[in-house]
Each structure stands twice: as C-alpha cells, then as structure tokens.
C-alpha cells in the first residue's frame, strides 16, 4: 500500500462477474453469460433497495494481533518495492463465511503493483499501479471465489446481491478494526462489470448505517464503476447496437433483434428472438468479446525463461501465467491463503454458484441516492469492450435524465486523446478510455492511472494536451 490520504476499496472479485467452480478453471470471458443465466432462474425483485441498505449490523470480532500476522514479507519472484503489503482472512460470519471472479485478477492483470511473467514463477513491476494514487484494498467476494471460502455449503451454492452487500459491509467494519489507522481516511469504492451492482449497494449500505449510528462509521466519499452492469434492458440493447455499429453482426441480424426481441424485465422471449440470437453467434465468430480488437491466446504453455514483458504490451495469455503463479504452494503461503482447507486449486473464477437469488434489473435508483447524498460518482468505460460496452453505459445513464453540466469533450494524456468525458449535474462524471477493453487497466494502464488520480482528487480530466494534473 502506498501511504496516501485516500483509501480505495476494490470490489474486483467480481471482475467480470464469474460466478462459476474453481475446479473447472473457467475463463472470465464466459462469466457474465453465466451470471445472467443464474439471474433468469431467479425471481427479480426491484423493491429490495431499502432492505439492502438496512442489512443487519454485523458483529465486529476481536482483531488484536491479526494485522501483524497478515504482513506479506515478500512474494516469490517479487522485485523490491517501497511499500507494505498485507494478505489474509477476515471472518464475516463465525459460523459460515460466503463467491465471482478473484480480486487477485484485478491485482495481477490490471491495477496491482506486479504482473506475472510468462514463466508463471516471477513478477515484474507495474509502474502504473493504482497504489501510486491511494492505499488499495482488494476483496475476494462473494465467499468461495479465489481463496475466500465458507464452511456452509449453502453459501456457495446460492448467493445474491443482498447477501453480498451484507458480507462486504461486515468485512469492512472488521478490517477497519484490524487496521484502525485507516478509519478516518477518505474512503472510495471501485469495481467493474457486475460490481456495477455491488459497489452502489455497498455504498448505500454504508450511508444507511452511518445515518442510523448518527456518526461516521466509514468515511465514504465516492464511488467509481467501470464497464458496469447497471440496467438490464439498456445494457442489453446497448450491447446489441454496439455489435451492429462495429460490424460484428450483419444488418439483417440487428434488424431481426430489434424487430422480435424484448429485453424489458420479465418479458417472454419469442422463437423469432431466439433464432436471431443463434444467428448472432454465427455472425460474431471466435473473438474476445471483452476486447473486440485484442488477439486471442493461442498457446497457454509457460516458458522456461520469462519473455520480455511490458505492461504497455498486452499479452493475451497473461491469465494463464497468473493461474500458474497463484497455484504455487510457496505463493499461497506468502499470501497467507488457507488453501489446505479448500481442496481445490486457485482458478480465476468459480462455478460453484448455481443460483443468484436476488438481483434487481436496475440499480439506477441507488445512483440517484448516492448523488443526493453528495458523493462523487464516476462511471467509466473502455471503448472496445463488446460485453458491457459504452453504448450500454450511455443508454443506462440517459435513463436518469440528468442535465449536462460540462458538455462532451476529449481528455488528454501525454499529448494524445485518452478518451472522452461528460459531466452531469449531481456530480456524475462519464468517462471513456480510448483503446481499452472490459479490463481497462490491462489494456491502457497509463490512461487508467490518470483516470483514478483525477477521480480521487476530484479534478476534471484535462481538456487539452497542454493541461497537466497538478
């Protein structure tokens, strides 16, 4: 962690919403589809917002001496660094525990201080890590994902938004008790993909409990969500229209979807829509939908000696290197991972979960509440993501019908357009990151770091190549 005044809490455990079994080793590219299948098997209740904010006040367990046990002296193959690292477990339920994609993907593939070499054994430095901007905490949530676990089978078989919000809030209170020096720091929450649900739900839970306690339990100042699932109907239409506008599907297929499909909540799916959906698969072919212009990993074999690597050159096989590294016993020991009780290898995502028990079709009312409470709210989008694309984000935010405060303009980094941005009244900022896929910091690390620096500082992104962040 870098010693900064701001504290950034990252819900990258749902990185791309993998809700699938570590034993199967599924890749994140299948994750969001699995989530939506799980959601469709559940009753969707959009009236649970008040309940999710008023989850039971969790028990704060004794934390004396645990901070010292969590310190990571040095990871295997790690270069020297000038910051302190911690890793370990925080119990959120003494009789259970509770899963998505591992937050260690966010740490090792996106915005953490290290990336993994092609040998799966050594690390190299990421100069654009977000701990240059804030103290950073990654959480593997919900339980069963990554190295997190539960002793109660039902927690792994079925989970949902409300249970996740409850567990995440319990985690935070207990973690802050273990690391009390952070209790009064400015606190921000970040996440991507289905964390478009998790982050606003946790934020409103924090606000509600601060109000009930009549004091600041967690000093929440703002949230930032990327390529975020926010509103099912517009998310889906935005995805379809993105495919059509980027020549990924034919005009005929696009027309049939618009003619026959209804993506509103609980709408019945027609045979004509199903046929059009099958044609989509034929049209798209084998591409990485999470970055439509990225190469595929054609060989996942590790190398004896590390290939020359740079965070500026995306390696499509990086996830294989990460999986090999995190399954090394000495790495798990250094991370204080309780792997001996898990009985399976670490994998990017977990397919244990069979049913997602509650997920509202929209979280837009929570965004309105967050703005009404004066919190900073940024929504960013990598502009070559085809799964939760910029069109989905724009369609969803348009539903809020907010007046524009600062009109659309290009923002700059190093004399190049880094993307585009627009600010709405209510302190909501929309940002695109040019050339980035679903995992924005993986593809455009300098632009992603500039984005988070400006967010944390509350400074608009620079509108000309001569403008520099102070």
Secondary structure, 3 states (H helix, E strand, C coil): CCCCCEEEEECCCECCCCCCCCCCCCCHHHHHHHHHHHHHCCCCCCCCHHHHHCCCCCCCCCCCCHHHHHECCCCCCCCCCCCCCECCCCCCCCCCCCCCECHHHHHHHHCCCEEECCCCCCEEECCCCHHHCCEEEECCCCCCCCCCCCCCHHHHHEECHHHHHHHHHHHHHHHHHHCHHHCCCEEEEEEECCHHHHHHHHHHHHHHHHHHHCCCCCCEEEEEEECCCCEHHHHHHHHHHHHHHCCCCCHHHHHHHHHHCCCCCCCCCCHHHHHHHHHHHHHHCCCCCCCCCCCCCCCCCCCCCCCCCCCCCCCCCHHHHHHHHHCCHHHHHHCCCCHHHCCCCCCCECCCCCEECCCCCECHHHHHHHHHCCCEEEEEEECCCCCCCHHHHHHHHHCCCCCEEEEEEEEEECCEEEEEEEEECCCEEEEEECCCCCCHHHHCHHHHHHHHHHHHHCCCCCCCCCCCCC
